[in-house]
Amino acid sequence: MNEPSIFTRIINGEINQHILYQDPLCFVILTHEPMTPGHLMVIPREQIDHVWDVKDELYIHVMMIAKKMALKMREAYDYTRIGMIVEGFGVPHAHVHVFGLDTSLNATVVDHLAKPHKIMTPDDLQPDADRLKIA
């Protein structure tokens, strides 16, 4: 492993970000470039580059937390569907995106990319953090 990823730096307290949930194996934060309000990421604490290299026990745990957060999102927002993506290009640290959908995934992504959008600060994300935080 090279230098600590941005996610490792967040969980180590070096970068300020809302932590919606954490346990000894993983944590959940809001993305600073949400496709839809409440777009979050479930991240193993251990910095592993490729999701397919995550040990089975940890992989299952991450997916269970993704489900827990999706159910929380379904309660907090009025989305038609809650989606999930694992793509791995942005940060070399395995993570799962969970986000709301009112249209197809393709339409949501195209709409997100077509619109100018700013990088969200922790203050910008506070309302979504308040809706999604699990004590």
JOQUI-V61652 format. One record per backbone hydrogen bond with DSSP energy under -1.0 kcal/mol. CO is the residue of the C=O (numbers start at 0). NH is the residue of the N-H. E is the energy in kcal/mol with one decimal. If there is no record, write none. Layout:
# JOQUI-V61652
((CO,NH,E) (CO,NH,E))
This chain:
# JOQUI-V61652
((4,8,-2.4) (5,9,-1.9) (6,10,-2.5) (7,11,-1.7) (8,13,-2.5) (8,14,-1.0) (9,12,-1.8) (19,133,-3.0) (20,27,-2.6) (24,44,-2.7) (25,22,-2.5) (26,42,-3.1) (27,19,-2.5) (28,40,-3.0) (31,119,-3.0) (35,38,-1.9) (38,30,-2.1) (39,97,-2.7) (40,28,-1.9) (41,95,-2.3) (42,26,-2.3) (45,47,-1.0) (47,93,-4.1) (49,52,-2.1) (50,53,-1.4) (54,58,-2.8) (55,59,-2.8) (56,60,-1.9) (57,61,-2.9) (58,62,-2.3) (59,63,-2.2) (60,64,-2.4) (61,65,-2.4) (62,66,-2.2) (63,67,-2.3) (64,68,-2.6) (65,69,-2.3) (66,70,-2.5) (67,71,-1.8) (68,72,-2.7) (69,73,-2.4) (70,74,-1.5) (71,75,-2.0) (72,76,-2.1) (80,100,-3.0) (82,98,-2.0) (84,96,-3.1) (90,92,-2.5) (95,41,-2.5) (96,84,-1.9) (97,39,-2.9) (98,82,-3.3) (100,80,-2.5) (103,107,-2.4) (104,108,-2.7) (105,109,-2.8) (106,110,-2.5) (107,111,-2.3) (108,112,-2.6) (109,113,-2.1) (110,114,-1.5) (120,124,-1.9) (124,128,-2.6) (125,129,-2.7) (126,130,-1.3) (127,131,-1.7) (128,132,-2.1))
